Amino acid sequence: MEQLRVFIEVNAVDQALIQQIVQAIEPEFLTAIRNRTSNSINKPVYEVLEFLLTSYGEVTPEILQDKEDNLNKPIDIIFNALDDLADFAELSEMPYTERQIVTKAFVIINRTHRFQQPLLD
């Protein structure tokens, strides 16, 4: 009886995680693993994650450059974007140093000309 309860619980957790993946990932990235008839994903979570990692997990220098080029945002999201950029750089096996990240922040903020005096201070 306990084994059946654990089995049901594991399956429920697996399905809940699949639903979270479906909500978090753009649909086109999941098309290859969807059942064409039911439009559902009938794979366990570990297979879905393995598929996503092997198919889309590599961060190329071009992707990293695109992320860097898109940092021309309002000041309130620049720091989050820089954190994301640092994460991508790490995934591409070309991590930035803390000094490089601070320098990029300085350049981006300096381009806006909104904070020139505070930057100089």
WOLIN-V840056 format. One record per residue. RES is the residue in one letter. BURIAL is b if it has 24 or more other C-alpha atoms within 12 Angstrom, else e. Layout:
BEGIN
((RES,BURIAL) (RES,BURIAL))
END
This chain:
BEGIN
((M,e) (E,e) (Q,e) (L,e) (R,e) (V,e) (F,e) (I,e) (E,e) (V,e) (N,e) (A,e) (V,e) (D,e) (Q,e) (A,e) (L,e) (I,b) (Q,e) (Q,e) (I,e) (V,b) (Q,e) (A,e) (I,e) (E,e) (P,e) (E,e) (F,e) (L,b) (T,e) (A,e) (I,b) (R,e) (N,e) (R,e) (T,e) (S,e) (N,e) (S,e) (I,b) (N,e) (K,e) (P,e) (V,b) (Y,e) (E,e) (V,b) (L,b) (E,e) (F,e) (L,b) (L,e) (T,e) (S,e) (Y,e) (G,e) (E,e) (V,b) (T,e) (P,e) (E,e) (I,e) (L,b) (Q,e) (D,e) (K,b) (E,b) (D,e) (N,e) (L,b) (N,e) (K,e) (P,e) (I,e) (D,e) (I,e) (I,b) (F,e) (N,e) (A,b) (L,b) (D,b) (D,e) (L,b) (A,b) (D,e) (F,b) (A,b) (E,e) (L,e) (S,e) (E,e) (M,e) (P,e) (Y,b) (T,e) (E,e) (R,e) (Q,e) (I,b) (V,e) (T,e) (K,b) (A,b) (F,b) (V,e) (I,b) (I,b) (N,e) (R,e) (T,e) (H,e) (R,e) (F,e) (Q,e) (Q,e) (P,e) (L,e) (L,e) (D,e))
END
